[in-house]
Amino acid sequence: MGGKFNFDLRSDDWRRKLPEKVIIGRSELETGEHIVLKLLAYILLFRERLEFSPNLHDEDIPLIPGMVQLDYEKRPALWVECGECTAQKLDKLAVKAHEAEIWVMLRSPEAMAELIRHMTHAKVRKNRYHLAAFDAVMFDEMVRLLHTRNEFYLVQAEFEPPTLQFDFNETWFDAPFYWEKF
């Protein structure tokens, strides 16, 4: 079942001047986990012109991203996969969107370790991917708190050391996240 999730956003992080509102649509195959991953990706990787799951209308790139930022020539500059994806898809993506910064957002460090094992086994290109994973307890709680209308208040999002501090639907979170380059 498809649907829309509204997020009222506020930020105290001077590097992330978030818009007041963002709407994330859900396709029939997506779960609440996908929506939370998209939200966290949006917060962590925030930049202008981010789009959720657009059809790129590009025969050379038949894939649909979880989130993308296009450059001024309509080519992917940032490509974000949210949730499970195969090493083969990532390898194909590195060829098809060869200039894009590629991120994969995962629900837990265990999911990230599993993907790294698959990528190593499949011998995908090195130094092309950024992988991020979240504290499993925090992530599961966010999925439970997800509604069609949501409030998100960002206090801090740092990559060094990886830290997230925010309020989501009146629940405070202060947790690390994990990321590495592959």
For each residue, the residues with C-beta under 8 A, 3 or more apart:
1: 28
2: 25 26 27 28
3: 25 26 148
4: 23 24 25 26 148
5: 23 24 25 26 35 146 147 148 149 150
6: 21 22 23 148 149 150
7: 21 22 23 24 39 150 151 152
8: 20 21 149 150 151 152
9: 18 19 20 21 22 152 153 154
10: 18 20 151 152 153 154
11: 16 17 18 153 154
12: 153 154 155 156
13: 16 154 155 156 157
14: 17
15:
16: 11 13 43 46 154 157
17: 11 14
18: 9 10 11 22 43 46 154
19: 9 22
20: 8 9 10
21: 6 7 8 9
22: 6 7 9 18 19 39 42
23: 4 5 6 7
24: 4 5 7 35 38 39 42 52
25: 2 3 4 5 52 53
26: 2 3 4 5 30 34 35
27: 2 30 53
28: 1 2
29:
30: 26 27 34 35
31: 34 35
32: 35 36 143 146
33: 36 37 83 107 139 143
34: 26 30 31 37 38 66 82 83
35: 5 24 26 30 31 32 38 39 146
36: 32 33 39 40 139 142 143 146
37: 33 34 40 41 66 82 83 105 106 107
38: 24 34 35 41 42 52 66 67 80 82 105
39: 7 22 24 35 36 42 43 152
40: 36 37 43 44 105 134 142 164 177
41: 37 38 44 45 66 67 80 82 103 105 132
42: 22 24 38 39 45 46 50 52 67
43: 16 18 39 40 46 152 154 157 164 166
44: 40 41 132 157 159 164 177
45: 41 42 50 67 78 80 103
46: 16 18 42 43 50
47: 50 69 78
48: 69
49: 69 70
50: 42 45 46 47 67 68 69 78
51: 54 67 68 69 70
52: 24 25 38 42 66 67
53: 25 27 64 65 66 67
54: 51 64 65 68
55: 64
56: 61 64 65 68 70 74 76
57:
58: 61 62 74
59: 62
60: 96
61: 56 58 76 96 97
62: 58 59 96
63: 89 92 93 96
64: 53 54 55 56
65: 53 54 56 68 76 79 80 81
66: 34 37 38 41 52 53 80 81 82 83 105
67: 38 41 42 45 50 51 52 53 78 80 82
68: 50 51 54 56 65 76 78 79 80 100
69: 47 48 49 50 51 76 77 78
70: 49 51 56 74 75 76 77
71: 74 75 76 77 99
72:
73:
74: 56 58 70 71
75: 70 71 97 99 100
76: 56 61 65 68 69 70 71 79 97 99 100
77: 69 70 71 99 100 101
78: 45 47 50 67 68 69 100 101 103
79: 65 68 76 93 97 100 101 102 103
80: 38 41 45 65 66 67 68 102 103 104 105
81: 65 66 85 89 90 93 102 103 104 105
82: 34 37 38 41 66 67 105
83: 33 34 37 66 105 106 107
84: 106 111 115
85: 81 89 90 104 115
86: 89 90 118
87: 90 91 115 118 119 121 122 124
88: 91 92 122
89: 63 81 85 86 92 93
90: 81 85 86 87 93 94 102 104 119 124 129
91: 87 88 94 95 122 124 125
92: 63 88 89 95 96
93: 63 79 81 89 90 96 97 100 102
94: 90 91 97 98 102 124 125 128 129
95: 91 92 98
96: 60 61 62 63 92 93
97: 61 75 76 79 93 94 100 102
98: 94 95
99: 71 75 76 77
100: 68 75 76 77 78 79 93 97
101: 77 78 79 130
102: 79 80 81 90 93 94 97 128 129 130
103: 41 45 78 79 80 81 129 130 131 132
104: 80 81 85 90 115 129 130 131 132
105: 37 38 40 41 66 80 81 82 83 132 133 134
106: 37 83 84 111 112 115 131 132 133 134
107: 33 37 83 111 133 134 136 139
108: 111 112 133 134 135 136 139
109: 112 113 133 136 178
110: 113 114 136
111: 84 106 107 108 114 115 133
112: 106 108 109 115 116 131 132 133 178 180
113: 109 110 116 117
114: 110 111 117 118
115: 84 85 87 104 106 111 112 118 119 131
116: 112 113 119 120 131 180 182
117: 113 114 120 121
118: 86 87 114 115 121 122
119: 87 90 115 116 122 124 129 182
120: 116 117 123
121: 87 117 118
122: 87 88 91 118 119
123: 120
124: 87 90 91 94 119 128 129 182
125: 91 94 128
126: 182
127: 181 182
128: 94 102 124 125 182
129: 90 94 102 103 104 119 124 181 182
130: 101 102 103 104 179 180 181 182
131: 103 104 106 112 115 116 179 180 181 182
132: 41 44 103 104 105 106 112 177 178 179
133: 105 106 107 108 109 111 112 177 178 179
134: 40 105 106 107 108 138 139 164 175 177 178
135: 108 138 139 175 176 177
136: 107 108 109 110 139 140
137: 140 141 175
138: 134 135 141 142 164 173 175
139: 33 36 107 108 134 135 136 142 143
140: 136 137 143 144
141: 137 138 144 145 171 173
142: 36 40 138 139 145 146 168 173
143: 32 33 36 139 140 146
144: 140 141
145: 141 142 150 168 169 171
146: 5 32 35 36 142 143 150 169
147: 5 150 169
148: 3 4 5 6
149: 5 6 8
150: 5 6 7 8 145 146 147 168 169
151: 7 8 10 167 168 169 170
152: 7 8 9 10 39 43 166 167 168 169
153: 9 10 11 12 166 167 168
154: 9 10 11 12 13 16 18 43 157 165 166
155: 12 13 165 166 167
156: 12 13 163 164 165 166
157: 13 16 43 44 154 163 164 165 166
158: 161 162 163
159: 44 162 179
160:
161: 158 176
162: 158 159 176 177 178 179
163: 156 157 158 174 175 176 177
164: 40 43 44 134 138 156 157 173 174 175 176 177
165: 154 155 156 157 173 174
166: 43 152 153 154 155 156 157 172 173
167: 151 152 153 155 170 171 172 173
168: 142 145 150 151 152 153 171 173
169: 145 146 147 150 151 152
170: 151 167
171: 141 145 167 168
172: 166 167
173: 138 141 142 164 165 166 167 168
174: 163 164 165
175: 134 135 137 138 163 164
176: 135 161 162 163 164
177: 40 44 132 133 134 135 162 163 164
178: 109 112 132 133 134 162
179: 130 131 132 133 159 162
180: 112 116 130 131
181: 127 129 130 131
182: 116 119 124 126 127 128 129 130 131
